[in-house]
Amino acid sequence: MIAFDEACRRVAANATAFRAERVALDACGDRECFHRGRSMVDGVRPLGNQDSSAQKDLAMADLLIRRRATARALAPGELVEVLAF
């Protein structure tokens, strides 16, 4: 059985860069974080509710936006790292 951290590393190795569409992303803290998102025609859009209890947004997501630890804030249109489902 693969440990969770190893599985995450394998998935992250297949990450792709896309443009964040219409939404700014805050700076990350000391931990890597992932935002649920949707692919759009010309980029990706983070979903509105990132709370762990947001089941509807979780079901709507078709990708994760990966933010590395200590990542700076991003303006709309900047490149983000994406893990597609």
ROZA-578377 format. One record per residue: residue number from 1; residue in one letter; z, x, y of N, C-alpha, C in turn. Coordinates in steps of 0.2 Angstrom, whole numbers, plus 5000, padded with zeros to 4 digits. Atoms other than C-alpha are relative to their C-alpha. Layout:
     k   r   n.pz   n.px   n.py   ca.pz   ca.px   ca.py   c.pz   c.px   c.py
   NUM   A      Z      X      Y       Z       X       Y      Z      X      Y
...
END
This chain:
     k   r   n.pz   n.px   n.py   ca.pz   ca.px   ca.py   c.pz   c.px   c.py
     1   M   5000   5004   4994    5000    5000    5000   5000   5004   5006
     2   I   5000   4996   4994    4996    5006    5017   5005   4998   5005
     3   A   4994   5001   4995    5010    5008    5030   4996   4997   5006
     4   F   5002   5004   4994    5008    4997    5046   4997   5005   5005
     5   D   5002   4995   4995    5006    5012    5057   4993   5003   4998
     6   E   5007   4997   5003    4992    5020    5046   4995   4995   5001
     7   A   5005   5005   4999    4983    5003    5046   4998   4999   5007
     8   C   5002   5001   4993    4984    5002    5065   4996   5006   5002
     9   R   5004   4994   4999    4977    5020    5066   4993   4999   4998
    10   R   5007   5001   5003    4962    5015    5055   4996   4995   5004
    11   V   5004   5005   4996    4958    5000    5065   4999   5003   5007
    12   A   5001   4997   4993    4960    5009    5082   4994   5005   5000
    13   A   5005   4995   5000    4948    5022    5076   4993   4997   5000
    14   N   5007   5003   4999    4934    5009    5076   5000   4996   5007
    15   A   5000   5004   4994    4938    5003    5094   4994   5002   5004
    16   T   5006   4999   4996    4924    5001    5106   5002   4998   5008
    17   A   4998   5001   4993    4924    5001    5125   4996   4994   5003
    18   F   5003   5006   4997    4919    4985    5135   5003   4999   5007
    19   R   4997   5002   4993    4921    4979    5153   5005   4994   5000
    20   A   4995   5006   4999    4936    4968    5157   4997   4996   5006
    21   E   5003   5005   4996    4929    4953    5165   5005   4996   5004
    22   R   4996   5005   4996    4937    4944    5180   5007   5001   5000
    23   V   4992   5000   5001    4955    4949    5176   5002   5007   5001
    24   A   4997   4993   5000    4965    4964    5181   5005   5000   4995
    25   L   4995   4998   5005    4977    4972    5169   5005   5004   5003
    26   D   4995   4996   4997    4994    4978    5174   5001   5007   4996
    27   A   4998   4993   5003    5000    4996    5170   5004   4999   4994
    28   C   4995   5000   5006    5008    4999    5153   5006   5004   5001
    29   G   4994   4996   5000    5025    5005    5150   5000   5006   4996
    30   D   4999   4994   5004    5031    5018    5138   4997   4999   4993
    31   R   5003   5001   5007    5023    5009    5123   4993   4997   5000
    32   E   5006   5003   5000    5006    5005    5118   5000   4992   4999
    33   C   4999   5007   5000    5002    4987    5120   4993   4997   4998
    34   F   5006   5003   5002    4988    4975    5114   5000   4993   5004
    35   H   5000   5007   4997    4982    4959    5124   4994   4996   4996
    36   R   5005   5004   5003    4973    4945    5115   4994   4998   5005
    37   G   5005   5001   4996    4956    4942    5122   4994   4997   4997
    38   R   5006   5003   5003    4939    4934    5120   4994   5004   5003
    39   S   5007   4997   4997    4921    4941    5121   4996   4995   5004
    40   M   5004   5004   4995    4910    4935    5135   4993   5003   5000
    41   V   5007   4998   4999    4892    4937    5139   5000   5007   5002
    42   D   5000   4994   4997    4895    4952    5150   5006   5004   5000
    43   G   4994   4996   5000    4912    4959    5145   5005   4996   4995
    44   V   4994   5004   5004    4929    4953    5138   5005   4998   5005
    45   R   4995   5003   4996    4942    4942    5145   5007   5000   4997
    46   P   4993   5002   5003    4961    4943    5142   5001   4993   5000
    47   L   4998   5006   5000    4968    4927    5137   5006   4999   5004
    48   G   4995   5001   4995    4980    4919    5149   5007   5001   4998
    49   N   4993   5000   5002    4996    4917    5139   5001   5006   4994
    50   Q   4999   4994   5005    5001    4934    5130   5006   4999   4996
    51   D   4993   5001   5004    5018    4927    5124   4999   5000   4993
    52   S   5000   5001   5007    5021    4929    5106   5000   4993   4997
    53   S   4999   5007   5003    5024    4911    5104   4993   4996   5002
    54   A   5006   5004   4998    5007    4906    5111   4995   4999   4995
    55   Q   5004   5000   5006    4998    4900    5096   4993   4998   5001
    56   K   5007   5002   4998    4983    4892    5104   4996   5006   5002
    57   D   5004   4994   4998    4978    4908    5113   4999   5005   4994
    58   L   5001   4995   5006    4981    4918    5097   4994   4997   4996
    59   A   5006   5003   5004    4969    4906    5088   4993   5001   5003
    60   M   5006   4999   4996    4956    4908    5102   4998   5007   5000
    61   A   5002   4993   4999    4956    4927    5102   4995   5002   4995
    62   D   5004   4997   5005    4942    4936    5094   5000   5008   5001
    63   L   4999   4993   4999    4948    4953    5099   5006   5002   5003
    64   L   4994   4997   4997    4962    4964    5105   4998   5005   5005
    65   I   5001   4995   4995    4962    4974    5121   5006   5005   4999
    66   R   4995   4995   5002    4971    4990    5117   5001   5004   5007
    67   R   4998   4996   4994    4981    4998    5131   5005   5006   4998
    68   R   4996   4995   5002    4988    5015    5128   5007   5001   5004
    69   A   4994   4999   4996    5006    5020    5133   4999   5003   5006
    70   T   5000   4997   4993    5008    5024    5151   4993   4999   5003
    71   A   5007   5002   4997    4990    5017    5155   5001   4997   5007
    72   R   5000   5002   4993    4987    5014    5173   4997   4993   5001
    73   A   5003   5006   4999    4983    4997    5180   4992   5000   5001
    74   L   5007   5001   4999    4965    4991    5179   4997   4995   5004
    75   A   5003   5006   4996    4954    4981    5191   4995   4997   4996
    76   P   5005   5004   5003    4942    4968    5185   4994   5004   5000
    77   G   5006   4997   5001    4926    4976    5178   5001   5007   4998
    78   E   4999   4994   5003    4934    4992    5172   4999   5000   4993
    79   L   5001   5000   5007    4931    4998    5155   5007   5000   4996
    80   V   4994   5000   5004    4944    4994    5142   4998   5001   4992
    81   E   5001   4999   5007    4946    4998    5123   5001   4994   4997
    82   V   5000   5006   5003    4943    4984    5112   5000   5000   4992
    83   L   5000   5001   5007    4947    4980    5094   4997   4993   4998
    84   A   5003   5007   5001    4935    4966    5088   5003   4998   4993
    85   F   4998   5002   5007    4941    4955    5073   4994   4999   4996
END
